[in-house]
Amino acid sequence: MTVMAPLAPFNGSYQPDDCQFLLTPIEPEYLSIEEKEHRIQTDQAHYSEMIHREEAPSTRYLALFETLCERYAPRLAREVRQLANQLVTDLGNSATPITLVSLVRAGTPAGALLRRALVDYENQACQHYSVSVIRDRGIDTSALDYLLDHVGVDAKRIVFVDAWTAKGVITRELRSDMSRYNTARRTKGKSFIPTRLAVISDIGGTADYAATCEDYAIPSGILNATVSGLVSRSVLNHQVPEGAFHGCVLYTDLAPYDQSQAFIDRVANHLSQPFDGANLPTESDLTCQRFLMQEMLAKIQRDYSVDDINYIKPGIAEATRVMLRRVPALLMVRDTAHPDVEHLMLLAEEKGVPVDVCADMPFHACSLIKAVARQETI
């Protein structure tokens, strides 16, 4: 008989009001990035079953993060305010809190900032939880059940939050899985959750709320655990008991390099700048983004003979993830001299990854994952 682990939120390295993680900390069973990639590509394991040890960011890399914060903290704060204002306009200002459910990990800093904007500048009570959603595995239904049945949040005032979209894979996973989840809840006569996704940058044109469709270097997008509460991406393997929240590793050894709370506080300092109301992308803008994304993905897949579209990671943030967490084959940039890709050029230099200039891309950068398994069989 499997004994279910207790469901207990924790705040990582954030202040408790800024974020509560609905995750199950597990002991790390680290693999190298290369071994992890091999197992993924040879179908020995799903990516969510494995984790590698994250390294501390270098002094040079942290300096680039600092530069991006100086450049974009005011813009990010303005965009967060726009999202907050639009959410209150649509959901109504009420004594009943809005519950933000961010998607671990990229959505976590965005959710913390959005909560600050709602509480401090929209006079709207708000609580923020961060939960796991995994491609091909879905959203953590134990976490959703916990919010609805234990915490008792108002399902109609839940908003999912992420930092960006790219190809729209996670957006589609979220909507598909929420459809199944809500159907199951309805059959039991229980409350269900309207699926609304709010993001900062929607280069894939797939979100319900987006502050911009522009691909830019959101500072939190270039770091991993050290800007996400010292929490790993979510893990779903044999270590996670049945019925427990999805798992995670706590990178407490990276505490000396942690930027998580400082980043939230830094951007929040700009939330008070003059604000003229929400001016979000229109449905026409989002339709255009979807077309541009699909057209460019097809071109990259054709020009670079990429068999699996999952090996193409468009946008600055997704390209960065590949350079930090996968085995990259190629970095593509629109302009090598653009300051938003400086950190990517540094990573490519350090890892010996070739760089192609593709001036016609509708986003600043794209990384291709190396087909390790196919290479080994040649």
C-alpha positions, 0 to 999 in steps of 0.5 A: 500500500502506497502511503501518500505524502502530506500536502504542504505548501512551502515558499522556497526563498521567497517571502511567504506572501509572494509565493507558495509552491505546491510541490513535493521536495525529493532527494536529488538523483542527479544525472549529467546533462548528456546522460539525461539527453541520451535517455530522453532521445532513446525513449528510456525515460521522460524528461520529467523523470530526471534532473541534473545538478544546476551550476552556480552562474558565473560572475560574468553571467550574473553581470549580464543578468544585472544589466538586463535588470537595469534595462528591463525592470521598468518595462517589466513592471509596466507590463505586469501592471497592464496585466493586473489592470486587465484581470481586475477589469474582466474579473471584477474588483472584489473582496474575494481574492484572485488566485494566481496559479503560476506554472513552475518555474518560468511562471513563478517570478511572473506570478509573484510580481502580478500578485504585488501589482494586484494587491498594491495597485489594484486594491485586489486581494490576491494569493499566489501558488506555483504548480507543476505542468509537464509536457505529455504528463499534464498539470498536477491535479493533486495541487488543483484539488488541494486549492479547490477542496482544501484551501477553498479558493473561488474556482471562478477567480483562478488565473494561470500565469506563465512568463512567456509562450513560444511554440504554445506546447505548454499552453495546449497541454494546459488547456487539454488537461484542464478540459479533462480535469473539469469534466471529471469535476463536473461529473462529481458535482464539484466546482471547476476552473475556467482556463485562463492563461496570462503571460508577459511575452506571448511570441506564440500568440496562444495566451488569453492575456499577454502584455506583449508579443515581442521577444525580449530578454525578460531578466528572470528568463536567463537564470534557473533556480537562482531566480525561482526560489531555489526550486528545480523544474518539476519532477515526476518519477518513482520518488513522488508518492501517488497523490502527492504534489509533483516533485522538485529538488531544492538547490539550497547549495545555490543560496549564495547566488540567489536572486529570487526575492531581490528580483521581485523587490527590484521590479516591484519598486517600479510598479509605482511608475505612472500608468495609463491603463492596459494596452494589451495585444489584440486578437488580431495581433495574437493571430498574426503571432501564431502565423509568424511562429508556425511559418518560421518553425516550418522553415527551420524544420525544413532548412535544418532537417529537424525531424522532431519539432520538439528539438526547435526552441524559439525565443530568447528564453527557450533558447536559453533553457536549451543552452543551460539544460540540454545538449545544444546543436546550434544557436540561431540569432537575428543579430549577434550584436543585439544586447538581448542575446549577449548572454546567449553568445556568452553561453555559445562561446563557453560551450563551443556551440556554433552560431547562425545569423538568421535575420528573418526570424520573427524572434531574437533567438532560437536553439536547436537540440542536438539529436544525440541518439541519431548521431550515435547510430551513424 
